[in-house]
Amino acid sequence: MARHGVIVPFPQSGRRVLHRPPPDRFAIARRAASAALNGALVILTVLCIGVAAGGDAPKGRRPAASAITQAAAATPAPSAVAPAPPRADLVSAAVRVRDGDTIVVGGQPLRLSGLHCPELREPGGPEAAAAMRRLVAGAAVSCALTGARSYDRVVGRCAARGADLGEALIRAGLCARCPRYDGGGAYGPAQAAAGPWPHGLPRYC
């Protein structure tokens, strides 16, 4: 017995020949369309997983209790500010925040150059520190050192995700440019965009 075909006698010799039916073009087309759809679904799933893993947009904002809190909530995303200098003397994803202008990068305390933030005990200090934590969370921080020291800290400018940390805090109105230590006026445009610092600067600035 022949499967998937029909046995018919050969007209002249009397031999039997197996004739197969022509392929079902519609079935072939359906299989091709199904394979293409499955491939597209796989690609779409991978893209959705990538977006979910990399997204860090805030889920919502709670009502602000003060102008400082509103500024903290409006801290620019890292991609919205200018990058730090390309040289990196210190790079680490292990970052701890002391306050708005002092962080610990890979175990090394670092004072951000050209930046003044309120102390934790002063108005606006906790908000500046919280904004810094958001900027460095889950990111590798790279720092270009000036060679100076301040107490137990080295001094330099740092970036996370390609954005200068000091500039981000200045533009958010949480910290101010410290002109004496802002060599070349790198933070001048950010301070101009944020407006005058309303709380006054310490003498060392």
Summary of the structure (lengths in Angstrom):
residues: 205
radius of gyration: 31.9
end to end distance: 99.0
largest distance: 114.3
contacts: 540
relative contact order: 0.14
helix: 35%
strand: 24%
